[in-house]
Amino acid sequence: MLAEDCGHPSANFQESPHLIKSEPMMNNPLPPVDTPNDFDIYENVNYRHYWRSLSRQKLDELERSILDELLPTHGHAIVDLGCGYGRLFSQYAGRFQHVVLFDGSESLLRQAQADFKEKAFYVLGDIEHLPFRAAAFDTALLVRVFHHLNHPEEVVSAIRRLLCGNGLFIMNYSNKRNALQIIKFLFMMTRHNPFTPETLKAEANFFHHHPASITRLMAGAGFQSLVHRGAGVFDKIAPLLGPIHRFAPTGKRLAPFLGKTALAPWVFCKAELSDHIPRQTFEKNSDLLACPVCHNELSQKDAAFCCTHCALEYPIRHGIVDMRMINR
Ligand SMILES: [Zn+2]
């Protein structure tokens, strides 16, 4: 679907496919079409392969080091929203008593389950209908997901509901006002104005955001932004170095500057919930689930969870709880 057809307020920023392909910030592993269900756009995408190129190996290395720094050293429960095949699992595994891996793609979640087995709790679901109890987590991750969201305000607001007081929310977004886009705009190589606050939809399923709009969105949801880190710059160097690519820098040293100035194409943000809501206690992983429709508690019967209020059932299939809204 072309942006002109989508009805999104950023539709006027649609650029020609030729120019879009030439812009290195827009590395999109997805096919250039919208799918019927926004939450399972990564179903059957070979996402593990996507991360194997030289430049993405460097980017992966940098993102891991950023998370190493931003994540708390210990905590009670973390949910990785849009975990994919569990690329970042090793960064938080061992730091939390409960690890929940959540994704809309069953094929990716199965890959994570095959790798990490009982070390995590696996939930299949829709990012716009999160199936968790309020104040159940002290940390929520949303890495490489925000740029796919059609309704980011609603999702961030729902994430706030999952977190207890002083809970941490670590996310990253695609930054439309990065240095390369500024240069391109000043030299009239793109007609996207990087300085305007509107969200830019330049590809199907891919939105670029202005840093100021992210700050406003986070503050509006009750989050206080603490730390920013920039990524997506130095990974372009590795493929140019041929046999000595392993010596290419990741950009870790400049990540604080590129984050604070928001000049990088990808910006990580660590934010803290300013409320003082006590964390809900639970004994087993399944206790943190709630009905994604009415948010009430679930009871387990045989191979499914059943909502105690609206009676909807959510099946458990081979160790993965299917909390999707589809067909309900
Ligand atoms: Zn319900």
Boltz pocket constraint, residues with backbone or C-beta under 6 A from the ligand:
constraints:
  - pocket:
      binder: B
      contacts: [[A, 291], [A, 292], [A, 293], [A, 294], [A, 295], [A, 296], [A, 307], [A, 308], [A, 309], [A, 310], [A, 311], [A, 312]]
      max_distance: 6.0
